[in-house]
């Protein structure tokens, strides 16, 4: 684990989320390099771009670049955020993108993700910590009265 991926007690909630995703990705394939909080040059913008989790590996002798973006929002990720992520992928020359959200995605965001051909983008929900509390049937009865 790289130093930047080690959790500290002073980490804000969003950074803990990013580091948890990086740890998860690292476990998926020990043959790739996984780095948290990296900067890549924007090939089109000419500006450095911040990457939450960067994965590099080899496939058939070619280096593959996968960019993971982590959104620990209190609401579903919307179309604008998806568009920004796709633009970032194109700018850094990524082969693939993975968008992670703690509260899911809006319908428009899902449609946009489903219709992105190059680079391909996958989207997943990922939660850190205990699951959210579930309403009990007794609570629902109180609401209905």
Residue pairs with C-beta under 8 A, 6 or more apart in sequence:
1 23
1 26
2 35
2 36
4 35
4 36
4 37
5 19
5 22
5 23
5 26
5 34
5 35
5 36
6 19
7 16
7 19
11 19
13 72
14 70
14 72
16 128
17 70
17 72
17 102
17 126
17 128
18 36
18 37
18 52
18 53
18 70
18 72
19 36
20 126
20 128
21 52
21 53
21 68
21 70
21 100
21 126
22 34
22 35
22 36
22 52
22 53
22 68
24 126
25 34
25 53
25 55
25 68
26 34
29 57
31 57
32 55
32 56
32 57
33 55
33 56
33 57
34 53
34 54
34 55
35 53
35 54
35 56
36 52
36 53
36 54
37 50
37 51
37 52
38 50
38 51
38 54
39 48
39 49
39 50
39 51
40 48
40 49
40 51
40 54
40 67
40 92
41 47
41 48
41 49
41 92
42 48
42 49
42 91
42 92
43 91
43 92
43 93
44 90
44 91
45 91
49 88
49 91
49 92
51 67
51 68
51 69
51 92
52 67
52 68
52 69
52 70
53 67
53 68
53 69
53 70
54 65
54 66
54 67
54 68
55 64
55 65
55 66
55 67
55 68
56 63
56 64
56 65
56 66
57 63
57 64
57 66
58 64
64 95
64 96
65 92
65 93
65 94
65 95
65 96
66 94
66 95
66 96
66 97
66 98
67 88
67 89
67 92
67 94
67 96
67 97
67 98
68 97
68 98
68 99
68 100
69 85
69 88
69 97
69 98
69 99
69 100
70 100
70 126
71 77
71 81
71 99
71 100
71 101
71 102
72 101
72 102
72 128
73 101
73 102
73 103
74 103
75 103
76 101
76 103
76 104
76 105
76 106
76 109
77 99
77 101
77 103
77 104
77 105
77 106
77 109
77 123
78 105
78 106
78 108
78 109
79 106
79 108
79 109
79 112
81 109
82 99
82 105
82 109
82 112
82 113
82 121
82 123
83 112
85 97
85 99
85 121
86 97
86 112
86 116
86 119
86 121
88 94
88 97
89 96
89 97
89 119
89 121
90 119
94 119
95 119
96 119
96 120
96 121
96 122
97 119
97 120
97 121
97 122
98 121
98 122
98 123
98 124
99 105
99 113
99 121
99 122
99 123
99 124
100 123
100 124
100 125
100 126
101 123
101 124
101 125
101 126
102 125
102 126
102 127
102 128
103 125
104 125
105 113
105 123
109 123
110 123
113 121
113 122
113 123
